[in-house]
Amino acid sequence: MDPFLHVDYGPDTEAEILLKKQLFDLRCEYQEKADPIVKRLADIQALKPVRVVVAVGREPK
């Protein structure tokens, strides 16, 4: 088993709790805005034909 180090900074302060909540809210807001774009991109990519790229090289001597 690999050794590991755990650093404990104690309980979160009010400022840390507020910042974490703000980050979570922003993530949720942008996730909601991004979801339709990601779905549309996936739909477009699903319709594209598959390309096969073959690389041919020489054997090393």
ZIQUI-V280968 format. One record per pair of residues at least 6 apart in sequence whose ideal C-beta (glycine too) atoms are under 6 Angstrom apart, sorted by sequence separation. I is the first residue (numbers start at 0). J is the second residue. D is the distance in whole Angstrom. If there is no record, write none. Layout:
I_J_D + I_J_D
This chain:
none
